[in-house]
Amino acid sequence: MASAASAPSRAEVLSLFRSLLRTAAKFTDYNVREYAKRRTIDGFRENRGLSDPSSIASAFADGRNQLEVAMRQVVVYSLYAPKVKSVMEIGSG
C-alpha cells in the first residue's frame, strides 16, 4: 500500500477500482448496487486529472476508506435483503 507521502502506482489505483466495482456487485439490492457502481465510476472520473502526488495519495486513501465502508455495508444489506426482486431484475418472458 502507498504511504501518504507517495502517490500510488497505476496498478494500485486500478486494483482499487476493480475492488470497489466487485464489492458494489455484491449488494443484494438493485438500487444500492447500481448506485455504488455509478458512484465508483464517477469518483474515479472526477479524480482522473489529479497530478499532485499528495492529492493523488489523498484520493487513493479516501477510496480505500470507501472500500472498507462498502465491504461492511454489503454484510449489513445482506442481513436485511428484501424478499422481492426489483422490477429492473425481473427478466421478461
C-alpha positions, 0 to 999 in steps of 0.5 A, a space after each residue: 500500500 502507498 504511504 501518504 507521502 507517495 502517490 500510488 502506482 497505476 496498478 494500485 489505483 486500478 486494483 482499487 477500482 476493480 475492488 470497489 466495482 466487485 464489492 458494489 456487485 455484491 449488494 443484494 439490492 438493485 438500487 444500492 448496487 447500481 448506485 455504488 457502481 455509478 458512484 465508483 465510476 464517477 469518483 474515479 472520473 472526477 479524480 482522473 486529472 489529479 497530478 499532485 502526488 499528495 492529492 493523488 495519495 489523498 484520493 487513493 486513501 479516501 477510496 480505500 476508506 470507501 472500500 472498507 465502508 462498502 465491504 461492511 455495508 454489503 454484510 449489513 444489506 445482506 442481513 436485511 435483503 428484501 424478499 422481492 426482486 426489483 422490477 429492473 431484475 425481473 427478466 421478461 418472458 
